Amino acid sequence: MRGMTNYSDMQDGDLASLGRSRPLSLGQLFWVFTWLALQGFGGVLAVVQRELVDKRRWLSREEFVEEWAVAQVLPGANVVNLSLMLGDRYFGWRGGLTALAGLLTFPVLIVLALAVLLAGVSDQPQVQGALRGMSAVAAGMIVAVGLKLLPSLKTNVLPAAAQWALIALTFIAIAWLRIPLIWVLAGLGGLAGVWAYRLLGQPPRRGRQGGDGDTGPGPAQPAGPGA
């Protein structure tokens, strides 16, 4: 959580110069996450990306990809972890708790009300069919968000071929081999993390100047007599 850039001391005008914005108050943070949660039928990944990146500009696409990856590695629900990190970024621990409260308060009340109302009809085929239809739409939304975020991988330190290979291996491991997510994250995620760490630790390569063996201008020669 502390690895992210903290903007709690920056004003909105400072971020505007970066093409960014920020929540203006704890109240706005609460209601944005409330509205986000109320739209998240079957999953909130698509809604989170649209609200926080495209609409609010509280995160860039690259930051969203990185922080969603961190939220997924940490124990607990992904969006809950992200709400804590984002709230802490702008308002400290108060922001983290406020974003979490906005994310959970109304959905919990709605779920409790639905549990009471659907207690006697949940086994009916019509109700089960409606829920299956909603899950198909949610799956399509998640795929759409994944495709939309692909351009952000251009700034990734890993080579493009390695990124596509990791994407393919992750899909195979989860969709076909049914390997538990924790082992996929520990294996492929750990491999990618170590690889990126090593690449970031390497000094930048300096371009060669001149012909072969020419590493730049040599030391200045003293001027001869009469020069």
Residue, then its C-alpha position, 0 to 999 in steps of 0.5 A: m500500500r505504501g509503495m504507491t505514490n501518495y497524493s494526499d498533499m497535492q491539490d487538484g490543480d497540481l494533478a491537472s497539469l498531469g492530466r489527472s484529478r483527485p477526490l475533492s472530499l471524503g464525502q465525494l470518495f464515499w459516494v463515488f465508491t457507493w455508486l461504483a458498488l451499486q453498478g457492479f452486478g456480477g463483478v465490478l472490474a469493468v465498472v471500476q475501470r470506467e469510473l476511476v480511470d475513464k470518468r474520474r481520472w483518479l488513476s491512469r491506465e498504467e496505474f490501474v493495471e499495476e494496482w489491480a495486480v497488487a490488489q489481486v495478490l493481497p488476501g481479500a476481495n480485489v476491489v476492497n483492497l483497491s478501495l483501501m489503497l486508493g482512499d489511503r493514497y489521497f486521504g490517509w487511513r481516513g480515506g481508506l475507511t471511507a472508500l471501504a464504507g462506500l463500497l460495502t454499506f449499501p450493497v450489504l443492505i441490498v443483499l440482506a433485503l434480497a435474501v429476505l425477498l427471494a427466500g421463497v423463490s430462489d429455487q424457481p427456474q425463472v429466477q435461476g435463469a435470470l441469474r445465469g443471464m446476468s453472469a454471462v453479461a458480467a463475463g463479457m464485461i470482464v473480457a471487454v475491460g481486459l481488451k481495453l487495458l491491453p495498450s497499457l502493457k506497452t509501457n511494461v518493462l517485460p518484452a512483449a513476447a514474454q507478456w503474451a506468453l504469461i497471459a497465455l499461460t495464465f489463461i491455460a492454468i486457470a481456465w483449462l487446468r483449473i489450478p487454484l489462483i493462489w498457485v498461479l499468482a505464486g508461480l507465474g506472478g512470482l516469475a514475472g515479478v522477479w524478471a521485471y525486478r532484474l530488468l529494472g535493476q540493470p543500468p540503461r544501455r548506452g548507444r554506441q557512437g561512431g564506428d566499431g570500438d569508438t565509445g565517444p570523443g577522446p581526451a582533448q589533444p594539446a594545441g601545437p605551436g602556432a595553433 
